[in-house]
């Protein structure tokens, strides 16, 4: 067991990770307000959501070596500074162009914070079974993403400036976290090789490759389905017979990730392949339920969709993070950045396509195309799960 001081440093890093992902999801319940106040289209809101993901991808492609070069502590602090400035920019934005620019920089900060804090949390992990550090990081990430829309919705509904107050409050809390970062004791670890991190890093082992790509495509499904809710929840809920509010929109997004977090905690003993099969099936059911909710205007189908997507998200994401985390013990750690890079493609192209289709052809056709894409990817993953089922990594349960 490490000294008690490590617990405090570990909590600071947890807070930084949580704030980093919370800041990215803060705007989700505000999109419908932007549409109403700025008179912009669903496609333009899609651009704002995509701008954030482009920032994340930029960070993962070109900045993933900063932690190795300068240390995770400096990278975390740099990420928080960018996050605070980006939140202030978001609060002052008065057009979709400025909002997209602010979201891009929030994406960069999120990419920096995600990679650097995960490294720090692994090094500062104060408990036994250090191999569980990756699972804890996954749970904190999902929980932080879940808090973002809920906090954003509540603050928007209870303030006179719903498009600025949420950003200022989170920026203030992030500033406090930044001030606490110097308390983290960091000892530079000399690099065994001065080779610069490559943009594209995949496992060298043929066995690991067979596992890596199904895991990455599973992440595509998870991130894609959640991002559809995060970007377009206001549009979906507007078509249903319920009272409209930012809190309701935020809650409908957050509950998915809270359910996912709870699912990861109680189902961690499931075999990886079994967990992914059930999770993918529930994700497909969630797609169909969302379509039925829009077609029938019955709230029961919306509730079914949220529950199915939340449970499926947790069952799919936990084993993928776990397996890729085990790979990094024998493979270069940078493969986790490539895993996220592939997974985040699910948050960009399907959401952009759905936004355009909604403006030109309506919600039903957009959801049908989206569901078809998820179905095709899920079938491909299910056809490759034998590699995971018979993998030594899967057998090495913690």
C-alpha positions as CSV (number, residue, x, y, z in Angstrom):
1,X,0.0,0.0,0.0
2,X,1.4,3.4,-0.9
3,X,1.7,6.4,1.5
4,X,-1.6,8.2,2.4
5,X,-0.4,11.3,0.4
6,X,-0.9,9.3,-2.7
7,X,-4.6,9.1,-2.1
8,X,-4.9,12.9,-2.2
9,X,-2.9,13.1,-5.4
10,X,-5.0,10.3,-6.9
11,X,-8.2,12.2,-6.0
12,X,-6.8,15.4,-7.7
13,X,-6.2,13.4,-10.9
14,X,-9.7,11.9,-10.7
15,X,-11.2,15.4,-10.4
16,X,-9.1,16.6,-13.4
17,X,-10.3,13.7,-15.5
18,X,-13.9,14.1,-14.4
19,X,-13.8,17.9,-15.1
20,X,-12.2,17.3,-18.5
21,X,-14.9,15.0,-19.8
22,X,-17.7,17.0,-17.9
23,X,-16.7,20.1,-19.8
24,X,-17.1,18.4,-23.2
25,X,-20.6,17.2,-22.4
26,X,-21.8,20.4,-20.7
27,X,-23.2,21.9,-23.9
28,X,-25.4,18.9,-24.9
29,X,-28.7,20.1,-23.3
30,X,-28.0,23.6,-24.5
31,X,-28.1,22.8,-28.2
32,X,-31.9,23.2,-28.4
33,X,-31.6,26.6,-26.8
34,X,-28.9,27.6,-29.3
35,X,-31.2,26.5,-32.1
36,X,-34.1,28.6,-30.7
37,X,-32.1,31.7,-29.8
38,X,-29.7,31.8,-32.7
39,X,-32.2,30.5,-35.3
40,X,-29.8,27.8,-36.6
41,X,-30.4,24.4,-38.1
42,X,-29.9,20.9,-36.8
43,X,-27.0,20.5,-39.3
44,X,-25.2,23.5,-37.7
45,X,-25.7,22.1,-34.3
46,X,-24.1,18.9,-35.7
47,X,-21.1,21.0,-36.8
48,X,-20.7,22.3,-33.2
49,X,-20.7,18.7,-31.9
50,X,-18.3,17.5,-34.6
51,X,-16.0,20.4,-33.9
52,X,-15.3,19.1,-30.4
53,X,-14.6,15.6,-31.8
54,X,-12.2,17.0,-34.4
55,X,-10.3,18.7,-31.6
56,X,-10.1,15.3,-29.7
57,X,-8.9,13.5,-32.9
58,X,-6.3,16.3,-33.5
59,X,-5.1,15.9,-30.0
60,X,-4.9,12.1,-30.3
61,X,-3.1,12.3,-33.6
62,X,-0.5,15.0,-33.0
63,X,-0.3,15.6,-29.2
64,X,-0.3,12.1,-27.8
65,X,3.5,12.2,-27.2
66,X,3.4,15.2,-24.9
67,X,2.9,13.1,-21.7
68,X,6.0,11.1,-22.5
69,X,8.0,14.2,-23.4
70,X,7.0,16.5,-20.6
71,X,5.3,14.3,-18.1
72,X,1.7,13.7,-17.3
73,X,1.6,16.4,-14.6
74,X,2.5,19.3,-17.0
75,X,0.2,17.9,-19.6
76,X,-2.7,17.7,-17.2
77,X,-2.1,21.3,-16.2
78,X,-1.8,22.4,-19.8
79,X,-5.1,20.6,-20.6
80,X,-6.9,22.4,-17.7
81,X,-5.6,25.8,-18.9
82,X,-6.9,25.1,-22.4
83,X,-10.2,23.8,-21.0
84,X,-10.7,27.0,-18.8
85,X,-10.0,29.3,-21.7
86,X,-12.3,27.3,-24.0
87,X,-15.1,27.4,-21.5
88,X,-14.8,31.2,-21.2
89,X,-14.8,31.4,-25.0
90,X,-17.9,29.3,-25.1
91,X,-19.6,31.6,-22.6
92,X,-18.8,34.6,-24.7
93,X,-19.7,33.0,-28.1
94,X,-22.4,34.8,-30.0
95,X,-22.5,32.8,-33.2
96,X,-22.2,29.2,-34.4
97,X,-18.7,29.9,-35.8
98,X,-17.4,31.0,-32.4
99,X,-19.1,28.1,-30.7
100,X,-17.5,25.7,-33.1
101,X,-14.1,27.2,-32.5
102,X,-14.6,27.0,-28.7
103,X,-15.7,23.4,-29.0
104,X,-12.6,22.5,-31.1
105,X,-10.3,23.8,-28.3
106,X,-12.4,21.9,-25.7
107,X,-11.8,18.8,-27.7
108,X,-8.1,19.4,-27.6
109,X,-8.1,19.9,-23.9
110,X,-10.2,16.7,-23.5
111,X,-7.8,14.7,-25.5
112,X,-4.8,16.0,-23.5
113,X,-6.6,15.4,-20.1
114,X,-7.9,11.9,-21.0
115,X,-4.5,10.5,-22.0
116,X,-2.4,12.3,-19.4
117,X,-4.7,11.6,-16.4
118,X,-5.0,7.9,-17.3
119,X,-1.2,7.7,-17.2
120,X,-1.1,9.5,-13.9
121,X,-4.0,7.5,-12.4
122,X,-2.1,4.3,-13.3
123,X,1.1,5.6,-11.6
124,X,-0.6,7.0,-8.6
125,X,-3.0,4.1,-8.1
126,X,-3.0,3.7,-4.3
127,X,-4.7,0.3,-4.0
128,X,-3.8,-3.3,-4.6
129,X,-4.3,-4.9,-8.0
130,X,-2.8,-2.1,-10.1
131,X,-4.2,-3.8,-13.3
132,X,-7.7,-2.5,-12.2
133,X,-6.5,1.1,-12.7
134,X,-7.8,1.1,-16.3
135,X,-11.3,0.0,-15.2
136,X,-11.4,2.8,-12.6
137,X,-10.4,5.3,-15.2
138,X,-13.1,4.0,-17.6
139,X,-15.7,4.4,-14.8
140,X,-14.6,7.9,-13.9
141,X,-14.6,8.9,-17.6
142,X,-18.2,7.6,-18.1
143,X,-19.4,9.2,-14.9
144,X,-17.9,12.6,-15.8
145,X,-19.5,12.4,-19.2
146,X,-22.8,11.6,-17.5
147,X,-22.5,14.6,-15.1
148,X,-21.9,17.1,-17.9
149,X,-25.4,17.2,-19.5
150,X,-27.2,17.0,-16.2
151,X,-25.2,19.8,-14.7
152,X,-25.5,21.9,-17.9
153,X,-29.3,21.4,-18.0
154,X,-29.9,22.2,-14.3
155,X,-27.7,25.3,-14.5
156,X,-29.3,26.5,-17.7
157,X,-32.8,26.2,-16.3
158,X,-32.0,28.0,-13.1
159,X,-30.0,31.0,-14.4
160,X,-30.8,34.1,-16.4
161,X,-28.1,33.4,-18.9
162,X,-28.4,29.7,-19.8
163,X,-25.9,29.9,-22.6
164,X,-23.1,31.4,-20.4
165,X,-23.6,30.6,-16.7
166,X,-22.9,26.8,-17.0
167,X,-19.6,27.5,-18.7
168,X,-18.5,30.1,-16.1
169,X,-19.2,27.9,-13.1
170,X,-17.3,24.8,-14.5
171,X,-14.5,27.1,-15.5
172,X,-14.3,28.3,-11.9
173,X,-14.2,24.8,-10.5
174,X,-11.6,23.8,-13.1
175,X,-9.4,26.7,-11.9
176,X,-9.6,25.3,-8.4
177,X,-8.5,21.9,-9.7
178,X,-5.6,23.6,-11.6
179,X,-4.4,25.3,-8.4
180,X,-4.4,21.9,-6.7
181,X,-2.2,20.2,-9.4
182,X,1.1,21.5,-8.0
183,X,0.5,19.3,-5.0
184,X,1.0,16.2,-7.1
185,X,4.5,14.9,-6.7
186,X,5.9,13.9,-10.0
187,X,9.1,12.1,-10.6
188,X,10.2,12.0,-14.3
189,X,10.6,8.4,-15.5
190,X,13.5,8.2,-18.0
191,X,12.5,6.9,-21.4
192,X,14.0,3.6,-22.5
193,X,13.8,4.8,-26.1
194,X,13.8,8.3,-27.4
195,X,11.6,7.3,-30.3
196,X,8.8,9.8,-30.9
197,X,5.2,8.5,-30.6
198,X,3.8,7.5,-34.0
199,X,0.4,8.7,-35.2
200,X,-0.8,5.2,-35.9
201,X,-0.1,2.6,-33.3
202,X,-1.6,-0.9,-33.5
203,X,-0.5,-4.1,-31.8
204,X,2.4,-6.0,-33.3
205,X,1.1,-9.4,-32.2
206,X,-1.2,-11.0,-34.8
207,X,-3.3,-12.4,-31.9
208,X,-3.7,-8.9,-30.4
209,X,-4.6,-7.5,-33.7
210,X,-7.5,-9.9,-34.0
211,X,-8.8,-8.6,-30.7
212,X,-7.9,-4.9,-31.1
213,X,-10.0,-4.2,-34.1
214,X,-13.3,-5.8,-32.8
215,X,-12.7,-3.8,-29.6
216,X,-12.2,-0.6,-31.6
217,X,-15.3,-1.2,-33.7
218,X,-17.3,-1.9,-30.5
219,X,-16.2,1.5,-29.2
220,X,-17.5,3.0,-32.5
221,X,-21.0,1.6,-31.8
222,X,-20.9,2.7,-28.2
223,X,-19.7,6.2,-28.9
224,X,-21.9,6.6,-31.9
225,X,-25.1,5.7,-30.2
226,X,-24.4,7.9,-27.2
227,X,-23.3,10.8,-29.3
228,X,-26.5,10.6,-31.3
229,X,-28.4,11.3,-28.0
230,X,-25.8,13.9,-26.9
231,X,-26.0,15.9,-30.1
232,X,-29.7,15.5,-31.0
233,X,-31.6,14.7,-27.8
234,X,-33.3,18.1,-27.9
235,X,-34.5,17.4,-31.4
236,X,-35.9,13.9,-30.4
237,X,-37.6,15.1,-27.2
238,X,-39.2,18.1,-29.0
239,X,-41.2,15.6,-31.1
240,X,-42.6,13.8,-28.0
241,X,-45.6,14.8,-25.8
242,X,-43.5,15.9,-22.7
243,X,-42.8,19.2,-21.1
244,X,-39.6,20.7,-22.6
245,X,-36.7,21.8,-20.5
246,X,-32.9,21.8,-20.6
247,X,-32.9,19.7,-17.4
248,X,-35.0,17.0,-19.0
249,X,-32.7,17.0,-22.1
250,X,-29.6,16.8,-19.9
251,X,-31.2,14.1,-17.7
252,X,-32.1,12.0,-20.8
253,X,-28.5,12.1,-21.9
254,X,-26.9,11.7,-18.4
255,X,-29.1,8.7,-17.4
256,X,-27.5,6.7,-20.2
257,X,-24.1,7.1,-18.8
258,X,-25.1,6.7,-15.2
259,X,-26.8,3.4,-16.2
260,X,-23.6,2.5,-18.0
261,X,-21.5,3.2,-14.9
262,X,-23.7,1.1,-12.7
263,X,-23.7,-1.7,-15.3
264,X,-19.9,-1.7,-15.4
265,X,-19.8,-2.0,-11.6
266,X,-22.2,-4.9,-11.2
267,X,-21.4,-6.9,-14.4
268,X,-17.6,-6.9,-14.3
269,X,-17.5,-10.7,-13.7
270,X,-19.0,-11.4,-17.1
271,X,-16.8,-12.9,-19.7
272,X,-15.6,-10.3,-22.2
273,X,-17.2,-11.9,-25.3
274,X,-20.5,-12.6,-23.5
275,X,-20.6,-9.0,-22.2
276,X,-20.0,-7.6,-25.7
277,X,-22.6,-9.9,-27.4
278,X,-25.3,-8.8,-24.9
279,X,-24.2,-5.2,-25.1
280,X,-24.4,-5.1,-28.9
281,X,-27.8,-6.7,-28.9
282,X,-29.1,-4.1,-26.4
283,X,-27.6,-1.3,-28.5
284,X,-29.5,-2.5,-31.6
285,X,-32.7,-2.8,-29.5
286,X,-32.1,0.8,-28.3
287,X,-31.9,2.0,-31.9
288,X,-35.1,0.3,-32.8
289,X,-36.8,1.6,-29.7
290,X,-35.8,5.2,-30.5
291,X,-37.3,4.8,-33.9
292,X,-40.5,3.5,-32.4
293,X,-40.6,6.4,-30.0
294,X,-40.5,8.9,-32.8
295,X,-43.1,7.0,-34.9
296,X,-45.6,6.2,-32.1
297,X,-44.9,9.3,-29.9
298,X,-45.1,6.9,-26.9
299,X,-42.8,7.7,-23.9
300,X,-42.4,4.0,-23.1
301,X,-40.3,3.5,-26.2
302,X,-38.0,6.4,-25.3
303,X,-37.6,5.0,-21.8
304,X,-36.8,1.5,-23.3
305,X,-34.3,3.1,-25.7
306,X,-32.5,5.0,-22.9
307,X,-32.3,1.8,-20.7
308,X,-31.1,-0.4,-23.5
309,X,-28.5,2.0,-24.8
310,X,-27.2,2.7,-21.2
311,X,-26.9,-1.0,-20.3
312,X,-25.5,-1.9,-23.7
313,X,-23.0,1.0,-23.4
314,X,-21.6,-0.4,-20.1
315,X,-21.5,-4.0,-21.2
316,X,-19.7,-3.1,-24.4
317,X,-17.2,-0.5,-23.2
318,X,-16.0,-2.2,-20.0
319,X,-14.5,-5.3,-21.8
320,X,-13.0,-3.2,-24.6
321,X,-11.1,-0.9,-22.2
322,X,-10.1,-3.9,-20.2
323,X,-8.7,-5.9,-23.1
324,X,-6.9,-3.0,-24.7
325,X,-5.5,-2.1,-21.3
326,X,-4.1,-5.6,-20.9
327,X,-2.5,-5.3,-24.4
328,X,-0.6,-2.1,-23.3
329,X,1.2,-4.2,-20.7
330,X,3.1,-6.0,-23.5
331,X,2.5,-3.6,-26.4
332,X,3.3,0.2,-26.8
333,X,1.0,2.3,-24.5
334,X,0.2,4.5,-27.5
335,X,-2.1,1.9,-29.0
336,X,-4.7,3.2,-26.5
337,X,-4.6,6.5,-28.3
338,X,-5.2,4.7,-31.6
339,X,-8.0,2.7,-30.0
340,X,-9.7,6.0,-29.0
341,X,-9.0,7.5,-32.4
342,X,-10.8,4.7,-34.1
343,X,-13.6,4.7,-31.5
344,X,-14.2,8.4,-31.8
345,X,-15.0,8.1,-35.5
346,X,-18.3,6.8,-34.3
347,X,-19.0,10.2,-32.8
348,X,-18.2,12.1,-35.9
349,X,-19.5,10.7,-39.2
350,X,-22.8,9.1,-38.0
351,X,-23.8,12.2,-36.1
352,X,-22.9,14.5,-39.0
353,X,-24.8,12.3,-41.4
354,X,-27.8,12.1,-39.1
355,X,-27.9,15.9,-38.7
356,X,-27.9,16.5,-42.4
357,X,-30.6,13.8,-43.0
358,X,-32.9,15.3,-40.3
359,X,-32.8,18.7,-42.0
360,X,-33.5,17.3,-45.5
361,X,-35.5,14.1,-45.0
362,X,-36.8,14.1,-41.4
363,X,-36.0,12.2,-38.2
364,X,-37.4,8.8,-39.2
365,X,-35.2,8.4,-42.3
366,X,-32.2,9.7,-40.4
367,X,-32.7,7.2,-37.6
368,X,-33.3,4.3,-40.1
369,X,-29.9,5.1,-41.8
370,X,-28.1,5.4,-38.5
371,X,-29.6,2.1,-37.2
372,X,-28.6,0.3,-40.4
373,X,-25.0,1.5,-40.0
374,X,-24.9,0.3,-36.3
375,X,-26.4,-3.0,-37.4
376,X,-23.8,-3.6,-40.1
377,X,-20.9,-2.8,-37.7
378,X,-22.4,-5.0,-35.0
379,X,-22.8,-7.9,-37.3
380,X,-19.1,-7.6,-38.3
381,X,-18.1,-7.5,-34.6
382,X,-20.2,-10.5,-33.7
383,X,-18.6,-12.5,-36.6
384,X,-15.1,-11.8,-35.1
385,X,-15.8,-12.5,-31.4
386,X,-14.3,-16.0,-31.6
387,X,-10.9,-14.3,-31.4
388,X,-11.8,-12.7,-28.1
389,X,-13.6,-15.8,-26.7
390,X,-10.5,-18.0,-27.1
391,X,-7.9,-15.3,-26.3
392,X,-5.4,-15.8,-23.4
393,X,-6.2,-12.1,-22.5
394,X,-9.8,-12.9,-22.0
395,X,-8.9,-15.9,-19.8
396,X,-6.7,-13.8,-17.6
397,X,-9.6,-12.4,-15.5
398,X,-8.7,-10.2,-12.6
